Structure formats: C-alpha cells, structure tokens
Amino acid sequence: MKTSYFSRSLLAWFDQHGRKDLPWQKNINAYRVWVSEIMLQQTQVATVIPYFEKFIKRFPDVRALASAPIDDVLHLWTGLGYYARARNLHKCAQVIVTEYDDEFPADVDALCELSGIGRSTAGAICSIAFKQSTAILDGNVKRVLARYHRVSGWPGKGDVQKELWLYAERYTPKKRCNDYTQAIMDLGATLCTRSRPNCAACPLKSSCEAFAEGKPTEYPGKKPKKTLPVKATQFLMIRNPVGDILLQQRPSTGIWGGLWSFPELATDECPETHCEQHFAPAHTIERWDTHRHTFSHFHLDISPVILQLGKGYERVGEEGKQWINLRQPGALGLAAPVKKLLLALSEQDPLA
C-alpha cells in the first residue's frame, strides 16, 4: 500500500503543480534528455537553462555534436564547471554515431557502458525518452527518499546508496514512469529542498518519517567535512607587441582538461625570466590582486601578472598555443577564471 501511495500521490501532485515547461521537457528524445541530465549533475536548473538552450541550438542532434571540434563544445560549456562532463559528452556522441547509427540504446546496461553515463542517468534516459520503468537516483531523489524513510548517513557511502536504490526501484511505477521520474526530481528541486523544505505543501508529508520526527533537514546525512588544501600559482597574461594575449591548451585530463588558459608559473619563480627563456625579453606591466578559485578538492590562489614582450618578438605559431585578439577572442573553451580575466583585460584595453 505504501508503494502505491507514494507513486500515486507524487503523480497527482505533479499533474497539478509540477513543472512542465523546462526546455528539456519539450520535443523529448533521448539526446535532449541525455544532455540535460549531464548538465544538471551538481548544477541547479536555473543555471542550466541558458546553457542547455545554447547547446541545443548549436548541436541540435547527436551527429552535430559528434562532428563538432572539441573546442566548440568546451566553449559552450565555459562557466558550467566539471568540464569532464563536456569531454565525455563529445566522446559519447561519437560512439553513438559510429557504433549505434545515431540511435541511443534503449537499455540501462548498454547506456552505462558509454562515457559519462552512470546508472541514474541511464535510468532517466530509459524512463523519460523510452518510457521504461527504470529507477533514477540523482541528488534530488536521494534527498526525498532519505527523508521519507529517515535514512541517516551520507548518500555517498556504499551502504546508504544501496538502501536508497532499493527504495528508488520499489517506488518506480510500471505506468507513467516517465512522468513519475520528472515528478520525483521536481519534488526534490522545488519543495523537498536542502535547507528550507516546504513540507506543508508536500504530497508525501502524511507518511514521511523525517516530517513526523520534525527534523527533515537532518536527512540525508552530510558529507564528512575535510580541510581543503591550498595551492598557489601565477597566471602569466603575456601580451605581444600588437596587443594579443597568449593562451595555452591544458592537458586533456586533470583540472580544466582540454581548456585554454594562461601559462602558469610557481609563485616563487620570476615571470620575466620565464618569458625571456620561452619567448622573448619582457617587462611586468601590472600585478593584480590574488584571488581564490575553489575546486571540489582544493583551493587555488591565482596571482595574475601582465607582461609585455618587447618589439623584437616574432609571433610564431606553436601547437597548443594561441595568441588571441581581445576584440575577437574566438570560440575557445575557457576556464571560468580565465574568461573573467580576459574580460577584465579587454575592459582596460582602449583598442579592445
């Protein structure tokens, strides 16, 4: 009875109150569901909407994405973070085109074999696009189920996640599974929120164990806190005699993988010496205030330095390096701090 009550109550609420006009809820197909699900990982709906719309406009189908240069993909991802998602999207699209004739497999196990697609994302694709009775367990769903059953502990722990998957599969109905999947994600995003849940409006409150206890925000358990280490670097904003700025492409793996950034230098090294050794004699124009950029596992203190190369420098093209015109920077994938610094440079450049 509780199983039936859960899904029926959720669907009734969704029919009356659920969101049905989000961009990825229109013209539904596996490609659009897949792109939206990847973008929504660790990112809020309001942030994702403009990115999704621009992405779909540029890459309307999986073939368009597969054939695009990776720089174009990363450029449209700039600012969304977790750039491995974009690289995996591109790689996965190429596999769909070459091995599946442009069609996503309608099978959870087959989808999970593809780059960047986990069990929950595969379940969402099969449920929403193919109307199969497949469970999902994204962050919103974990929160709803953890509160409904008072599951303590951080959902990142194996035993906690296993228990939540059992509930997720139990409640997924055979009929209207696509609407149910949208509904439970919507409930977590709009009512059963992390810090200020609107329990009074929740369709499940009469049988929610955390609500009965009066402590809904204690569930699910929080990730154990740890002190993040701090790293420091200098960003060398090297300007050539005609005013172009040097960017280097980062390795395909690791932080900001495949993105374009400024040359970096340890904080105890001399920028002018570095320029003389690798480019030409240069002098420091300005040192900007150090600012902190935080990743999931460390803080990075960035000290920007503007350097001017001498008139004797000859511009030579090198693989993995580009001189960009601040007035026409082109479509490159940029790390968010780099994009901000380039904008600041252009604002102070009278010719930009």
LINURMO-V480794 format. One record per pair of residues at least 24 apart in sequence whose ideal C-beta (glycine too) atoms are under 7 Angstrom apart, sorted by sequence separation. I is the first residue (numbers start at 1). J is the second residue. D is the distance in whole Angstrom. If there is no record, write none. Layout:
i	j	d
I	J	D
I	J	D
This chain:
i	j	d
32	56	7
65	89	7
91	115	4
92	116	6
106	130	4
65	90	7
92	117	7
237	262	6
238	263	7
282	307	4
283	308	6
327	352	5
23	49	6
108	134	6
236	262	6
282	308	6
326	352	4
66	93	4
88	115	4
89	116	6
137	164	6
141	168	6
235	262	4
236	263	4
282	309	5
24	52	6
65	93	4
66	94	4
88	116	3
137	165	6
282	310	7
23	52	5
51	80	5
235	264	6
236	265	6
280	309	5
281	310	5
23	53	6
31	61	6
234	264	7
279	309	6
280	310	6
31	62	5
62	93	5
66	97	4
85	116	6
137	168	5
233	264	5
234	265	4
136	168	7
233	265	7
275	307	6
280	312	6
135	168	4
234	267	6
280	313	4
62	96	5
63	97	6
135	169	4
233	267	7
271	305	5
275	309	7
279	313	6
62	97	6
232	267	5
236	271	5
272	307	7
302	337	6
267	303	6
271	307	6
43	80	6
135	172	4
234	271	6
238	275	6
304	341	6
134	172	7
236	274	7
63	102	6
133	172	6
42	82	6
62	102	6
133	173	7
144	184	6
255	295	7
39	80	7
133	174	5
238	279	7
141	184	5
144	187	6
41	85	7
133	177	5
141	185	6
144	188	5
238	282	7
293	337	5
132	177	7
136	181	6
140	185	5
143	188	5
147	192	6
131	177	6
38	85	5
131	178	5
138	185	6
141	188	6
140	188	3
144	192	5
140	189	5
143	192	6
127	177	5
128	178	5
38	89	6
127	178	6
143	194	7
128	181	6
35	89	7
127	181	4
128	182	7
148	204	6
124	181	6
150	209	4
148	208	5
149	209	6
150	210	5
147	208	6
148	209	6
260	322	7
147	210	4
150	213	7
155	220	5
154	220	7
152	219	7
154	221	5
156	223	6
231	298	6
233	300	7
235	302	6
237	304	6
239	306	7
151	219	7
153	221	4
154	222	6
230	298	7
237	305	7
239	307	7
241	309	6
147	216	5
150	219	6
151	220	6
152	221	5
154	223	5
228	297	7
229	298	5
230	299	5
231	300	5
232	301	4
233	302	6
234	303	5
235	304	5
236	305	6
237	306	5
238	307	5
239	308	5
240	309	5
34	104	7
154	224	7
228	298	5
235	305	7
237	307	7
239	309	7
241	311	5
228	299	5
230	301	6
234	305	6
236	307	6
238	309	7
249	320	5
147	219	5
241	313	6
248	320	6
260	332	5
31	104	7
146	219	5
240	313	6
248	321	5
260	333	6
30	104	4
146	220	4
259	333	5
260	334	6
261	335	5
240	315	6
246	321	7
247	322	5
258	333	6
259	334	6
259	335	5
262	338	6
143	220	6
246	323	6
247	324	6
261	338	5
38	116	6
142	220	6
245	323	7
260	338	7
244	323	4
245	324	6
256	335	4
244	324	6
244	325	6
245	326	6
38	121	7
240	323	6
37	121	5
37	124	5
37	125	7
33	124	6
34	125	6
33	125	5
30	125	5
33	128	5
33	129	5
245	342	7
30	129	4
28	128	6
29	129	6
245	345	6
28	129	6
237	341	7
235	341	7
243	349	7
237	345	6
243	351	6
45	189	6
7	171	6
18	182	7
6	171	5
11	176	6
14	179	6
18	183	6
7	173	4
3	170	6
19	186	6
3	171	6
11	179	6
14	182	7
18	186	5
11	180	6
14	183	4
10	180	6
13	183	7
87	257	6
87	258	6
11	183	6
14	186	6
7	180	6
10	183	5
83	256	6
84	257	6
10	184	6
83	257	6
83	258	7
83	259	6
10	187	7
74	258	6
74	259	6
70	258	6
13	203	4
12	203	7
10	203	6
9	203	4
10	204	7
9	204	6
6	204	7
5	207	7
2	207	7
78	333	6
75	331	4
77	333	6
78	334	5
75	332	6
79	336	5
75	333	5
78	336	7
72	331	6
74	333	2
71	331	7
79	339	7
71	332	6
78	339	6
71	333	6
